[in-house]
Amino acid sequence: MANREQIFAEKIADGGSIKQSMIDAGYPESRANKGLAGCSKRMIQAVAEEGIELAAFGKSLSLDTLKYIAIGRLAANAIEGRDGGVMSAKTLGSHRELNLWTPESMAGIIVITPPNQAVQNADKTIDAEESNL
């Protein structure tokens, strides 16, 4: 069975507030009301260890696995007609390594500052194009 520090760390890792995580782990409400000041060194250490475990888990997943998790979650939600986990899937798909939600090619070209040679030769290029018509 997990001890209170481990339960607290898991609740924090799941996105819980310090106060609610302490209460869920079995700490008295008077201590939970103190927030971070009510946390012991062992509680902070447990949160750090939980973070290390999550980081190791994240490293163990390939980019393809992450991509298919995001796509699979969205497909399952569409089939079931619910939105559970959509924000997580969207965030995962927006990760810079995956970049699932951007078009593969960008349309149009924007020139902010043309090269000097292009500006100097612009008249010659336009005249040559007009003579080919």
A tleap script that builds the chain and sets N, CA, C and O, in Angstrom:
source leaprc.protein.ff14SB
mol = sequence {
  NMET ALA ASN ARG GLU GLN ILE PHE ALA GLU
  LYS ILE ALA ASP GLY GLY SER ILE LYS GLN
  SER MET ILE ASP ALA GLY TYR PRO GLU SER
  ARG ALA ASN LYS GLY LEU ALA GLY CYS SER
  LYS ARG MET ILE GLN ALA VAL ALA GLU GLU
  GLY ILE GLU LEU ALA ALA PHE GLY LYS SER
  LEU SER LEU ASP THR LEU LYS TYR ILE ALA
  ILE GLY ARG LEU ALA ALA ASN ALA ILE GLU
  GLY ARG ASP GLY GLY VAL MET SER ALA LYS
  THR LEU GLY SER HIE ARG GLU LEU ASN LEU
  TRP THR PRO GLU SER MET ALA GLY ILE ILE
  VAL ILE THR PRO PRO ASN GLN ALA VAL GLN
  ASN ALA ASP LYS THR ILE ASP ALA GLU GLU
  SER ASN CLEU
}
set mol.1.N position { 0.840 -1.193 0.000 }
set mol.1.CA position { 0.000 0.000 0.000 }
set mol.1.C position { 0.880 1.250 0.000 }
set mol.1.O position { 1.908 1.300 0.676 }
set mol.2.N position { 0.473 2.229 -0.747 }
set mol.2.CA position { 1.241 3.466 -0.853 }
set mol.2.C position { 1.103 4.287 0.422 }
set mol.2.O position { 0.043 4.322 1.047 }
set mol.3.N position { 2.193 4.942 0.792 }
set mol.3.CA position { 2.108 5.801 1.968 }
set mol.3.C position { 1.539 7.161 1.586 }
set mol.3.O position { 1.323 7.445 0.408 }
set mol.4.N position { 1.301 7.987 2.576 }
set mol.4.CA position { 0.649 9.281 2.322 }
set mol.4.C position { 1.464 10.174 1.397 }
set mol.4.O position { 0.903 10.890 0.567 }
set mol.5.N position { 2.788 10.132 1.538 }
set mol.5.CA position { 3.631 10.970 0.672 }
set mol.5.C position { 3.484 10.554 -0.791 }
set mol.5.O position { 3.409 11.404 -1.678 }
set mol.6.N position { 3.443 9.246 -1.036 }
set mol.6.CA position { 3.295 8.763 -2.411 }
set mol.6.C position { 1.931 9.132 -2.983 }
set mol.6.O position { 1.826 9.542 -4.139 }
set mol.7.N position { 0.889 8.984 -2.172 }
set mol.7.CA position { -0.454 9.354 -2.628 }
set mol.7.C position { -0.505 10.846 -2.943 }
set mol.7.O position { -1.066 11.259 -3.958 }
set mol.8.N position { 0.089 11.647 -2.061 }
set mol.8.CA position { 0.149 13.097 -2.278 }
set mol.8.C position { 0.853 13.403 -3.606 }
set mol.8.O position { 0.361 14.205 -4.400 }
set mol.9.N position { 2.006 12.762 -3.844 }
set mol.9.CA position { 2.783 12.999 -5.066 }
set mol.9.C position { 1.989 12.609 -6.306 }
set mol.9.O position { 2.029 13.315 -7.314 }
set mol.10.N position { 1.265 11.488 -6.242 }
set mol.10.CA position { 0.461 11.058 -7.383 }
set mol.10.C position { -0.663 12.039 -7.667 }
set mol.10.O position { -0.953 12.336 -8.826 }
set mol.11.N position { -1.295 12.543 -6.617 }
set mol.11.CA position { -2.384 13.520 -6.797 }
set mol.11.C position { -1.852 14.812 -7.411 }
set mol.11.O position { -2.495 15.407 -8.276 }
set mol.12.N position { -0.668 15.245 -6.957 }
set mol.12.CA position { -0.050 16.448 -7.529 }
set mol.12.C position { 0.285 16.202 -9.009 }
set mol.12.O position { 0.029 17.055 -9.859 }
set mol.13.N position { 0.856 15.035 -9.304 }
set mol.13.CA position { 1.217 14.701 -10.696 }
set mol.13.C position { -0.011 14.652 -11.591 }
set mol.13.O position { 0.084 14.917 -12.790 }
set mol.14.N position { -1.171 14.313 -11.018 }
set mol.14.CA position { -2.418 14.271 -11.780 }
set mol.14.C position { -3.043 15.645 -11.938 }
set mol.14.O position { -4.112 15.776 -12.534 }
set mol.15.N position { -2.384 16.680 -11.406 }
set mol.15.CA position { -2.865 18.048 -11.579 }
set mol.15.C position { -3.672 18.589 -10.423 }
set mol.15.O position { -4.296 19.643 -10.547 }
set mol.16.N position { -3.673 17.887 -9.294 }
set mol.16.CA position { -4.424 18.350 -8.136 }
set mol.16.C position { -3.754 19.526 -7.448 }
set mol.16.O position { -2.546 19.732 -7.572 }
set mol.17.N position { -4.553 20.291 -6.724 }
set mol.17.CA position { -3.997 21.386 -5.951 }
set mol.17.C position { -3.278 20.817 -4.732 }
set mol.17.O position { -3.512 19.671 -4.347 }
set mol.18.N position { -2.414 21.609 -4.134 }
set mol.18.CA position { -1.686 21.143 -2.946 }
set mol.18.C position { -2.669 20.811 -1.839 }
set mol.18.O position { -2.570 19.752 -1.218 }
set mol.19.N position { -3.621 21.706 -1.585 }
set mol.19.CA position { -4.571 21.494 -0.503 }
set mol.19.C position { -5.379 20.214 -0.717 }
set mol.19.O position { -5.441 19.367 0.174 }
set mol.20.N position { -5.990 20.069 -1.879 }
set mol.20.CA position { -6.842 18.899 -2.125 }
set mol.20.C position { -6.013 17.616 -2.169 }
set mol.20.O position { -6.478 16.567 -1.724 }
set mol.21.N position { -4.808 17.688 -2.694 }
set mol.21.CA position { -3.944 16.515 -2.735 }
set mol.21.C position { -3.574 16.058 -1.324 }
set mol.21.O position { -3.512 14.860 -1.050 }
set mol.22.N position { -3.329 17.015 -0.436 }
set mol.22.CA position { -3.016 16.667 0.956 }
set mol.22.C position { -4.219 16.020 1.635 }
set mol.22.O position { -4.072 15.028 2.350 }
set mol.23.N position { -5.395 16.573 1.417 }
set mol.23.CA position { -6.615 16.015 2.022 }
set mol.23.C position { -6.870 14.613 1.489 }
set mol.23.O position { -7.190 13.704 2.255 }
set mol.24.N position { -6.729 14.431 0.164 }
set mol.24.CA position { -6.942 13.117 -0.448 }
set mol.24.C position { -5.942 12.075 0.060 }
set mol.24.O position { -6.248 10.884 0.111 }
set mol.25.N position { -4.749 12.535 0.433 }
set mol.25.CA position { -3.718 11.626 0.922 }
set mol.25.C position { -3.881 11.313 2.410 }
set mol.25.O position { -3.166 10.471 2.954 }
set mol.26.N position { -4.820 11.991 3.060 }
set mol.26.CA position { -5.085 11.685 4.466 }
set mol.26.C position { -4.509 12.661 5.464 }
set mol.26.O position { -4.528 12.390 6.665 }
set mol.27.N position { -3.995 13.791 5.003 }
set mol.27.CA position { -3.480 14.799 5.931 }
set mol.27.C position { -4.648 15.613 6.475 }
set mol.27.O position { -5.666 15.757 5.798 }
set mol.28.N position { -4.516 16.150 7.692 }
set mol.28.CA position { -5.607 16.947 8.261 }
set mol.28.C position { -5.831 18.236 7.458 }
set mol.28.O position { -4.894 18.793 6.885 }
set mol.29.N position { -7.065 18.690 7.427 }
set mol.29.CA position { -7.404 19.902 6.667 }
set mol.29.C position { -6.654 21.120 7.194 }
set mol.29.O position { -6.293 22.008 6.421 }
set mol.30.N position { -6.415 21.168 8.508 }
set mol.30.CA position { -5.680 22.308 9.076 }
set mol.30.C position { -4.268 22.391 8.479 }
set mol.30.O position { -3.763 23.486 8.230 }
set mol.31.N position { -3.643 21.254 8.255 }
set mol.31.CA position { -2.316 21.237 7.633 }
set mol.31.C position { -2.436 21.537 6.142 }
set mol.31.O position { -1.596 22.251 5.593 }
set mol.32.N position { -3.448 21.015 5.487 }
set mol.32.CA position { -3.643 21.250 4.051 }
set mol.32.C position { -3.880 22.728 3.772 }
set mol.32.O position { -3.479 23.231 2.722 }
set mol.33.N position { -4.529 23.427 4.699 }
set mol.33.CA position { -4.796 24.854 4.520 }
set mol.33.C position { -3.515 25.675 4.472 }
set mol.33.O position { -3.530 26.803 3.981 }
set mol.34.N position { -2.415 25.139 4.965 }
set mol.34.CA position { -1.131 25.847 4.959 }
set mol.34.C position { -0.474 25.811 3.578 }
set mol.34.O position { 0.483 26.541 3.319 }
set mol.35.N position { -0.993 24.959 2.698 }
set mol.35.CA position { -0.441 24.868 1.347 }
set mol.35.C position { 0.967 24.322 1.356 }
set mol.35.O position { 1.257 23.353 2.058 }
set mol.36.N position { 1.845 24.934 0.581 }
set mol.36.CA position { 3.220 24.470 0.453 }
set mol.36.C position { 3.950 24.503 1.791 }
set mol.36.O position { 4.804 23.656 2.055 }
set mol.37.N position { 3.623 25.467 2.626 }
set mol.37.CA position { 4.259 25.558 3.944 }
set mol.37.C position { 3.932 24.349 4.814 }
set mol.37.O position { 4.674 24.039 5.746 }
set mol.38.N position { 2.833 23.666 4.522 }
set mol.38.CA position { 2.446 22.487 5.282 }
set mol.38.C position { 3.064 21.195 4.761 }
set mol.38.O position { 2.811 20.123 5.310 }
set mol.39.N position { 3.864 21.285 3.716 }
set mol.39.CA position { 4.479 20.097 3.117 }
set mol.39.C position { 5.826 19.801 3.782 }
set mol.39.O position { 6.649 20.691 3.993 }
set mol.40.N position { 6.016 18.535 4.099 }
set mol.40.CA position { 7.282 18.112 4.695 }
set mol.40.C position { 8.319 17.869 3.597 }
set mol.40.O position { 7.987 17.838 2.412 }
set mol.41.N position { 9.567 17.698 4.004 }
set mol.41.CA position { 10.625 17.391 3.046 }
set mol.41.C position { 10.355 16.058 2.363 }
set mol.41.O position { 10.650 15.895 1.179 }
set mol.42.N position { 9.797 15.104 3.102 }
set mol.42.CA position { 9.481 13.804 2.513 }
set mol.42.C position { 8.391 13.936 1.444 }
set mol.42.O position { 8.424 13.234 0.434 }
set mol.43.N position { 7.437 14.825 1.666 }
set mol.43.CA position { 6.384 15.044 0.667 }
set mol.43.C position { 6.978 15.652 -0.605 }
set mol.43.O position { 6.643 15.235 -1.713 }
set mol.44.N position { 7.856 16.634 -0.440 }
set mol.44.CA position { 8.499 17.284 -1.585 }
set mol.44.C position { 9.367 16.275 -2.337 }
set mol.44.O position { 9.387 16.263 -3.568 }
set mol.45.N position { 10.083 15.430 -1.592 }
set mol.45.CA position { 10.915 14.387 -2.208 }
set mol.45.C position { 10.056 13.412 -3.013 }
set mol.45.O position { 10.447 12.993 -4.102 }
set mol.46.N position { 8.890 13.050 -2.480 }
set mol.46.CA position { 7.985 12.130 -3.184 }
set mol.46.C position { 7.492 12.749 -4.487 }
set mol.46.O position { 7.363 12.055 -5.495 }
set mol.47.N position { 7.216 14.050 -4.470 }
set mol.47.CA position { 6.780 14.744 -5.692 }
set mol.47.C position { 7.920 14.745 -6.719 }
set mol.47.O position { 7.684 14.523 -7.907 }
set mol.48.N position { 9.147 14.994 -6.267 }
set mol.48.CA position { 10.298 14.981 -7.170 }
set mol.48.C position { 10.481 13.598 -7.787 }
set mol.48.O position { 10.740 13.486 -8.985 }
set mol.49.N position { 10.349 12.548 -6.983 }
set mol.49.CA position { 10.491 11.181 -7.497 }
set mol.49.C position { 9.393 10.853 -8.500 }
set mol.49.O position { 9.647 10.185 -9.503 }
set mol.50.N position { 8.181 11.314 -8.239 }
set mol.50.CA position { 7.072 11.092 -9.173 }
set mol.50.C position { 7.366 11.793 -10.497 }
set mol.50.O position { 7.082 11.254 -11.567 }
set mol.51.N position { 7.934 12.993 -10.421 }
set mol.51.CA position { 8.306 13.723 -11.634 }
set mol.51.C position { 9.371 12.996 -12.433 }
set mol.51.O position { 9.319 12.964 -13.662 }
set mol.52.N position { 10.340 12.412 -11.734 }
set mol.52.CA position { 11.398 11.651 -12.405 }
set mol.52.C position { 10.806 10.434 -13.103 }
set mol.52.O position { 11.204 10.105 -14.221 }
set mol.53.N position { 9.857 9.763 -12.453 }
set mol.53.CA position { 9.195 8.606 -13.070 }
set mol.53.C position { 8.430 9.019 -14.318 }
set mol.53.O position { 8.467 8.319 -15.330 }
set mol.54.N position { 7.734 10.157 -14.252 }
set mol.54.CA position { 6.988 10.629 -15.426 }
set mol.54.C position { 7.933 11.001 -16.564 }
set mol.54.O position { 7.636 10.748 -17.732 }
set mol.55.N position { 9.071 11.602 -16.219 }
set mol.55.CA position { 10.051 11.962 -17.251 }
set mol.55.C position { 10.605 10.703 -17.918 }
set mol.55.O position { 10.760 10.665 -19.138 }
set mol.56.N position { 10.899 9.687 -17.131 }
set mol.56.CA position { 11.411 8.432 -17.688 }
set mol.56.C position { 10.364 7.778 -18.587 }
set mol.56.O position { 10.693 7.237 -19.643 }
set mol.57.N position { 9.116 7.830 -18.165 }
set mol.57.CA position { 8.031 7.283 -18.987 }
set mol.57.C position { 7.944 8.035 -20.313 }
set mol.57.O position { 7.810 7.421 -21.371 }
set mol.58.N position { 8.021 9.365 -20.253 }
set mol.58.CA position { 7.963 10.172 -21.468 }
set mol.58.C position { 9.098 9.855 -22.426 }
set mol.58.O position { 8.894 9.816 -23.639 }
set mol.59.N position { 10.300 9.627 -21.888 }
set mol.59.CA position { 11.450 9.288 -22.731 }
set mol.59.C position { 11.289 7.922 -23.383 }
set mol.59.O position { 11.845 7.674 -24.453 }
set mol.60.N position { 10.534 7.042 -22.749 }
set mol.60.CA position { 10.391 5.683 -23.279 }
set mol.60.C position { 9.431 5.606 -24.461 }
set mol.60.O position { 9.378 4.582 -25.142 }
set mol.61.N position { 8.676 6.667 -24.715 }
set mol.61.CA position { 7.701 6.669 -25.809 }
set mol.61.C position { 8.294 7.291 -27.065 }
set mol.61.O position { 8.882 8.372 -27.016 }
set mol.62.N position { 8.136 6.605 -28.185 }
set mol.62.CA position { 8.622 7.151 -29.457 }
set mol.62.C position { 7.653 8.222 -29.960 }
set mol.62.O position { 6.512 8.314 -29.507 }
set mol.63.N position { 8.133 9.021 -30.900 }
set mol.63.CA position { 7.272 10.053 -31.487 }
set mol.63.C position { 6.084 9.433 -32.207 }
set mol.63.O position { 4.979 9.974 -32.157 }
set mol.64.N position { 6.300 8.302 -32.877 }
set mol.64.CA position { 5.187 7.631 -33.550 }
set mol.64.C position { 4.141 7.171 -32.546 }
set mol.64.O position { 2.942 7.296 -32.795 }
set mol.65.N position { 4.588 6.640 -31.413 }
set mol.65.CA position { 3.650 6.198 -30.378 }
set mol.65.C position { 2.834 7.376 -29.875 }
set mol.65.O position { 1.614 7.279 -29.741 }
set mol.66.N position { 3.503 8.485 -29.597 }
set mol.66.CA position { 2.791 9.674 -29.119 }
set mol.66.C position { 1.794 10.167 -30.167 }
set mol.66.O position { 0.674 10.556 -29.834 }
set mol.67.N position { 2.206 10.147 -31.426 }
set mol.67.CA position { 1.319 10.589 -32.510 }
set mol.67.C position { 0.067 9.721 -32.561 }
set mol.67.O position { -1.048 10.231 -32.663 }
set mol.68.N position { 0.257 8.420 -32.490 }
set mol.68.CA position { -0.893 7.524 -32.591 }
set mol.68.C position { -1.751 7.541 -31.332 }
set mol.68.O position { -2.944 7.247 -31.403 }
set mol.69.N position { -1.171 7.877 -30.181 }
set mol.69.CA position { -1.974 8.056 -28.964 }
set mol.69.C position { -2.924 9.236 -29.158 }
set mol.69.O position { -4.118 9.133 -28.873 }
set mol.70.N position { -2.391 10.352 -29.643 }
set mol.70.CA position { -3.221 11.547 -29.845 }
set mol.70.C position { -4.324 11.283 -30.868 }
set mol.70.O position { -5.486 11.616 -30.636 }
set mol.71.N position { -3.958 10.692 -31.985 }
set mol.71.CA position { -4.939 10.410 -33.032 }
set mol.71.C position { -5.961 9.383 -32.547 }
set mol.71.O position { -7.157 9.523 -32.804 }
set mol.72.N position { -5.489 8.352 -31.845 }
set mol.72.CA position { -6.388 7.324 -31.312 }
set mol.72.C position { -7.380 7.876 -30.317 }
set mol.72.O position { -8.551 7.499 -30.337 }
set mol.73.N position { -6.927 8.776 -29.432 }
set mol.73.CA position { -7.821 9.391 -28.444 }
set mol.73.C position { -8.902 10.194 -29.145 }
set mol.73.O position { -10.078 10.105 -28.790 }
set mol.74.N position { -8.508 10.978 -30.139 }
set mol.74.CA position { -9.495 11.786 -30.857 }
set mol.74.C position { -10.488 10.906 -31.609 }
set mol.74.O position { -11.683 11.200 -31.627 }
set mol.75.N position { -10.006 9.833 -32.227 }
set mol.75.CA position { -10.901 8.925 -32.959 }
set mol.75.C position { -11.858 8.218 -32.005 }
set mol.75.O position { -13.049 8.105 -32.297 }
set mol.76.N position { -11.356 7.742 -30.873 }
set mol.76.CA position { -12.210 7.063 -29.891 }
set mol.76.C position { -13.282 8.010 -29.363 }
set mol.76.O position { -14.439 7.622 -29.204 }
set mol.77.N position { -12.894 9.241 -29.096 }
set mol.77.CA position { -13.862 10.217 -28.594 }
set mol.77.C position { -14.919 10.537 -29.650 }
set mol.77.O position { -16.094 10.698 -29.323 }
set mol.78.N position { -14.507 10.628 -30.906 }
set mol.78.CA position { -15.471 10.899 -31.979 }
set mol.78.C position { -16.453 9.747 -32.121 }
set mol.78.O position { -17.649 9.967 -32.313 }
set mol.79.N position { -15.953 8.520 -32.027 }
set mol.79.CA position { -16.816 7.339 -32.149 }
set mol.79.C position { -17.781 7.252 -30.972 }
set mol.79.O position { -18.959 6.943 -31.153 }
set mol.80.N position { -17.281 7.527 -29.765 }
set mol.80.CA position { -18.108 7.439 -28.556 }
set mol.80.C position { -18.978 8.666 -28.342 }
set mol.80.O position { -19.894 8.642 -27.520 }
set mol.81.N position { -18.700 9.736 -29.072 }
set mol.81.CA position { -19.493 10.949 -28.937 }
set mol.81.C position { -19.240 11.706 -27.642 }
set mol.81.O position { -20.162 12.289 -27.073 }
set mol.82.N position { -18.001 11.699 -27.176 }
set mol.82.CA position { -17.663 12.442 -25.961 }
set mol.82.C position { -16.345 13.168 -26.166 }
set mol.82.O position { -15.625 12.905 -27.129 }
set mol.83.N position { -16.033 14.082 -25.257 }
set mol.83.CA position { -14.839 14.909 -25.399 }
set mol.83.C position { -13.763 14.627 -24.357 }
set mol.83.O position { -12.868 15.454 -24.177 }
set mol.84.N position { -13.815 13.502 -23.671 }
set mol.84.CA position { -12.826 13.209 -22.641 }
set mol.84.C position { -11.423 13.099 -23.203 }
set mol.84.O position { -11.177 12.297 -24.104 }
set mol.85.N position { -10.501 13.895 -22.684 }
set mol.85.CA position { -9.105 13.825 -23.095 }
set mol.85.C position { -8.762 14.576 -24.368 }
set mol.85.O position { -7.631 14.483 -24.845 }
set mol.86.N position { -9.706 15.318 -24.930 }
set mol.86.CA position { -9.439 16.019 -26.189 }
set mol.86.C position { -8.354 17.073 -25.999 }
set mol.86.O position { -7.480 17.212 -26.854 }
set mol.87.N position { -8.393 17.815 -24.898 }
set mol.87.CA position { -7.395 18.860 -24.687 }
set mol.87.C position { -6.003 18.245 -24.557 }
set mol.87.O position { -5.030 18.795 -25.073 }
set mol.88.N position { -5.905 17.113 -23.874 }
set mol.88.CA position { -4.610 16.438 -23.750 }
set mol.88.C position { -4.132 15.967 -25.117 }
set mol.88.O position { -2.956 16.117 -25.449 }
set mol.89.N position { -5.037 15.397 -25.913 }
set mol.89.CA position { -4.671 14.930 -27.251 }
set mol.89.C position { -4.247 16.102 -28.131 }
set mol.89.O position { -3.288 15.992 -28.894 }
set mol.90.N position { -4.960 17.225 -28.026 }
set mol.90.CA position { -4.619 18.403 -28.817 }
set mol.90.C position { -3.252 18.942 -28.411 }
set mol.90.O position { -2.437 19.291 -29.265 }
set mol.91.N position { -3.009 19.006 -27.115 }
set mol.91.CA position { -1.722 19.487 -26.623 }
set mol.91.C position { -0.597 18.563 -27.053 }
set mol.91.O position { 0.460 19.023 -27.486 }
set mol.92.N position { -0.820 17.266 -26.935 }
set mol.92.CA position { 0.186 16.292 -27.359 }
set mol.92.C position { 0.473 16.430 -28.851 }
set mol.92.O position { 1.633 16.415 -29.263 }
set mol.93.N position { -0.558 16.562 -29.647 }
set mol.93.CA position { -0.380 16.710 -31.093 }
set mol.93.C position { 0.281 18.015 -31.490 }
set mol.93.O position { 0.858 18.119 -32.572 }
set mol.94.N position { 0.200 19.017 -30.617 }
set mol.94.CA position { 0.818 20.311 -30.888 }
set mol.94.C position { 2.288 20.344 -30.493 }
set mol.94.O position { 2.979 21.326 -30.765 }
set mol.95.N position { 2.775 19.281 -29.852 }
set mol.95.CA position { 4.175 19.225 -29.440 }
set mol.95.C position { 5.062 19.502 -30.644 }
set mol.95.O position { 4.783 19.019 -31.741 }
set mol.96.N position { 6.117 20.264 -30.455 }
set mol.96.CA position { 6.961 20.685 -31.584 }
set mol.96.C position { 7.560 19.523 -32.352 }
set mol.96.O position { 7.837 19.651 -33.544 }
set mol.97.N position { 7.764 18.392 -31.694 }
set mol.97.CA position { 8.320 17.231 -32.387 }
set mol.97.C position { 7.267 16.520 -33.249 }
set mol.97.O position { 7.606 15.896 -34.255 }
set mol.98.N position { 5.986 16.618 -32.852 }
set mol.98.CA position { 4.917 15.954 -33.604 }
set mol.98.C position { 4.297 16.880 -34.636 }
set mol.98.O position { 4.174 16.517 -35.806 }
set mol.99.N position { 3.907 18.077 -34.208 }
set mol.99.CA position { 3.372 19.105 -35.099 }
set mol.99.C position { 2.257 18.560 -35.994 }
set mol.99.O position { 2.277 18.763 -37.208 }
set mol.100.N position { 1.283 17.868 -35.392 }
set mol.100.CA position { 0.221 17.221 -36.161 }
set mol.100.C position { -0.804 18.187 -36.736 }
set mol.100.O position { -1.452 17.861 -37.731 }
set mol.101.N position { -0.968 19.339 -36.154 }
set mol.101.CA position { -2.094 20.199 -36.521 }
set mol.101.C position { -1.704 21.349 -37.433 }
set mol.101.O position { -2.460 22.314 -37.546 }
set mol.102.N position { -0.553 21.285 -38.086 }
set mol.102.CA position { -0.173 22.330 -39.028 }
set mol.102.C position { -0.184 21.748 -40.442 }
set mol.102.O position { 0.094 20.562 -40.620 }
set mol.103.N position { -0.497 22.555 -41.434 }
set mol.103.CA position { -0.507 22.053 -42.801 }
set mol.103.C position { 0.896 21.612 -43.225 }
set mol.103.O position { 1.895 22.154 -42.753 }
set mol.104.N position { 0.959 20.623 -44.120 }
set mol.104.CA position { 2.253 20.122 -44.575 }
set mol.104.C position { 2.975 21.140 -45.439 }
set mol.104.O position { 4.205 21.191 -45.425 }
set mol.105.N position { 2.246 21.949 -46.188 }
set mol.105.CA position { 2.893 22.978 -46.993 }
set mol.105.C position { 2.181 24.297 -46.754 }
set mol.105.O position { 0.957 24.358 -46.633 }
set mol.106.N position { 2.962 25.323 -46.692 }
set mol.106.CA position { 2.403 26.654 -46.493 }
set mol.106.C position { 2.180 27.286 -47.868 }
set mol.106.O position { 3.068 27.252 -48.720 }
set mol.107.N position { 1.008 27.857 -48.082 }
set mol.107.CA position { 0.681 28.454 -49.372 }
set mol.107.C position { 1.158 29.899 -49.409 }
set mol.107.O position { 1.064 30.619 -48.415 }
set mol.108.N position { 1.669 30.316 -50.562 }
set mol.108.CA position { 2.070 31.697 -50.742 }
set mol.108.C position { 3.495 31.957 -50.275 }
set mol.108.O position { 4.061 31.202 -49.485 }
set mol.109.N position { 4.054 33.040 -50.783 }
set mol.109.CA position { 5.402 33.445 -50.416 }
set mol.109.C position { 5.336 34.896 -49.989 }
set mol.109.O position { 4.718 35.723 -50.659 }
set mol.110.N position { 5.961 35.196 -48.896 }
set mol.110.CA position { 6.021 36.574 -48.415 }
set mol.110.C position { 7.489 36.979 -48.409 }
set mol.110.O position { 8.315 36.331 -47.766 }
set mol.111.N position { 7.817 38.069 -49.136 }
set mol.111.CA position { 9.180 38.584 -49.168 }
set mol.111.C position { 9.189 39.868 -48.359 }
set mol.111.O position { 8.563 40.856 -48.741 }
set mol.112.N position { 9.887 39.851 -47.261 }
set mol.112.CA position { 9.929 41.041 -46.412 }
set mol.112.C position { 10.978 42.012 -46.940 }
set mol.112.O position { 10.700 43.201 -47.094 }
set mol.113.N position { 12.165 41.522 -47.212 }
set mol.113.CA position { 13.227 42.352 -47.768 }
set mol.113.C position { 13.866 41.599 -48.929 }
set mol.113.O position { 14.587 40.625 -48.712 }
set mol.114.N position { 13.610 42.040 -50.157 }
set mol.114.CA position { 14.218 41.334 -51.302 }
set mol.114.C position { 15.721 41.615 -51.355 }
set mol.114.O position { 16.168 42.659 -50.881 }
set mol.115.N position { 16.496 40.704 -51.920 }
set mol.115.CA position { 17.934 40.939 -52.076 }
set mol.115.C position { 18.177 42.135 -52.993 }
set mol.115.O position { 17.378 42.396 -53.893 }
set mol.116.N position { 19.272 42.864 -52.772 }
set mol.116.CA position { 19.592 44.051 -53.579 }
set mol.116.C position { 19.693 43.718 -55.061 }
set mol.116.O position { 19.227 44.491 -55.898 }
set mol.117.N position { 20.290 42.591 -55.395 }
set mol.117.CA position { 20.458 42.199 -56.798 }
set mol.117.C position { 19.097 42.016 -57.469 }
set mol.117.O position { 18.933 42.361 -58.639 }
set mol.118.N position { 18.138 41.485 -56.749 }
set mol.118.CA position { 16.800 41.278 -57.321 }
set mol.118.C position { 16.132 42.614 -57.619 }
set mol.118.O position { 15.452 42.753 -58.635 }
set mol.119.N position { 16.320 43.594 -56.746 }
set mol.119.CA position { 15.722 44.911 -56.949 }
set mol.119.C position { 16.379 45.595 -58.141 }
set mol.119.O position { 15.695 46.215 -58.955 }
set mol.120.N position { 17.702 45.489 -58.250 }
set mol.120.CA position { 18.427 46.135 -59.341 }
set mol.120.C position { 18.085 45.516 -60.691 }
set mol.120.O position { 18.051 46.217 -61.702 }
set mol.121.N position { 17.832 44.216 -60.717 }
set mol.121.CA position { 17.549 43.525 -61.982 }
set mol.121.C position { 16.052 43.375 -62.254 }
set mol.121.O position { 15.671 42.723 -63.226 }
set mol.122.N position { 15.210 43.958 -61.427 }
set mol.122.CA position { 13.768 43.789 -61.572 }
set mol.122.C position { 13.265 44.304 -62.917 }
set mol.122.O position { 12.449 43.645 -63.563 }
set mol.123.N position { 13.743 45.479 -63.348 }
set mol.123.CA position { 13.292 46.041 -64.623 }
set mol.123.C position { 13.672 45.144 -65.796 }
set mol.123.O position { 12.872 44.947 -66.710 }
set mol.124.N position { 14.893 44.596 -65.776 }
set mol.124.CA position { 15.340 43.714 -66.853 }
set mol.124.C position { 14.500 42.446 -66.886 }
set mol.124.O position { 14.145 41.960 -67.959 }
set mol.125.N position { 14.182 41.910 -65.709 }
set mol.125.CA position { 13.388 40.682 -65.622 }
set mol.125.C position { 11.980 40.922 -66.141 }
set mol.125.O position { 11.438 40.092 -66.871 }
set mol.126.N position { 11.381 42.050 -65.770 }
set mol.126.CA position { 10.021 42.377 -66.220 }
set mol.126.C position { 10.011 42.578 -67.728 }
set mol.126.O position { 9.106 42.086 -68.403 }
set mol.127.N position { 11.017 43.305 -68.289 }
set mol.127.CA position { 11.087 43.522 -69.727 }
set mol.127.C position { 11.239 42.195 -70.480 }
set mol.127.O position { 10.627 42.002 -71.530 }
set mol.128.N position { 12.061 41.277 -69.937 }
set mol.128.CA position { 12.281 39.985 -70.582 }
set mol.128.C position { 10.990 39.167 -70.566 }
set mol.128.O position { 10.677 38.498 -71.550 }
set mol.129.N position { 10.256 39.209 -69.496 }
set mol.129.CA position { 8.990 38.461 -69.397 }
set mol.129.C position { 7.967 39.038 -70.373 }
set mol.129.O position { 7.234 38.285 -71.015 }
set mol.130.N position { 7.910 40.362 -70.491 }
set mol.130.CA position { 6.943 40.998 -71.395 }
set mol.130.C position { 7.263 40.684 -72.848 }
set mol.130.O position { 6.351 40.542 -73.662 }
set mol.131.N position { 8.538 40.574 -73.186 }
set mol.131.CA position { 8.898 40.278 -74.579 }
set mol.131.C position { 8.599 38.822 -74.937 }
set mol.131.O position { 8.461 38.490 -76.114 }
set mol.132.N position { 8.497 37.943 -73.917 }
set mol.132.CA position { 8.154 36.544 -74.169 }
set mol.132.C position { 6.658 36.344 -74.373 }
set mol.132.O position { 6.240 35.268 -74.800 }
set mol.133.N position { 5.854 37.337 -74.083 }
set mol.133.CA position { 4.395 37.211 -74.225 }
set mol.133.C position { 4.020 37.437 -75.626 }
set mol.133.O position { 2.838 37.378 -75.966 }
savepdb mol mol.pdb
quit
